[in-house]
């Protein structure tokens, strides 16, 4: 259903033009929450993963161009379209390749449901940068991590920039939030059979290539916030502490880069 628009006040454009990330997330009624997927490739990945769209927004030229398959796939949902001069006034539109899709947020599984049958998972604690969040998800999906748990203070994984940086892998790798962090959450993980390893610069830390880590049947890799890393209470509650050996004079990596190295070594 093609719907031409001439201004951004059209009611159908509210998710794209007038709702903030917090309003899209809809913390008071999460079942009513939305998110925006950007670019044809990312939208296709979301649809293939079973995410439910409510509408599409694209330039007129894309209806029979790079979005033609999406227009057909979303029928009979509304496809809003307008001139480039109008849509280019949307924040970040130039990065979307001219195609956006508003989608329902999924119902997230419990920690127990998510961890069932898994051997290697990641726990992301208080990472607030959307670029890092997307990069961690992309590394996890590419390097053998089977699920990702986010503490409640993390950036929303379905933040527009996070989704874009993840290249849609946020729709492919299972993820959910882990409440009551670090305790009793870590004890719950132990009950599920997982040992925890905190990536932290501490005197007790062992190299991530230490045999005691690779031999563990189930392992949760815990990553901390940009700059300060993990809180001491979290480090104290984990079963192991590990570091990535580095050249003299460099004490750390960006959290997304560190995640990729750890995922590769510990998968």
Buried (B, 14 or more C-beta within 10 A) or exposed (E): EEBEBEEBEBEBBBBBBEBEBEEBBBEEEEEEBBBBBBBBBBBBBBBEBEBEBBBBBBBBEBBEBBBEEBBEBBEEBBBBBBEEEBBEEBEEBEEBBBBBBBBBBBEBBEBEEBBEEBBBBBBBBBBEBBBBBBBBBBBBBBBEBBBBBBBEEBBBBBBBBBBBBBBBBBBBBBBBBBEEBBEEBBEBBBEBEBBBBBBBEBEEBBEBEBEEBEEBEBBBBBBBBEEEBBBEEBBEBBBBBBBBEEEEEEEBBEBBBBBBBBBBBBB
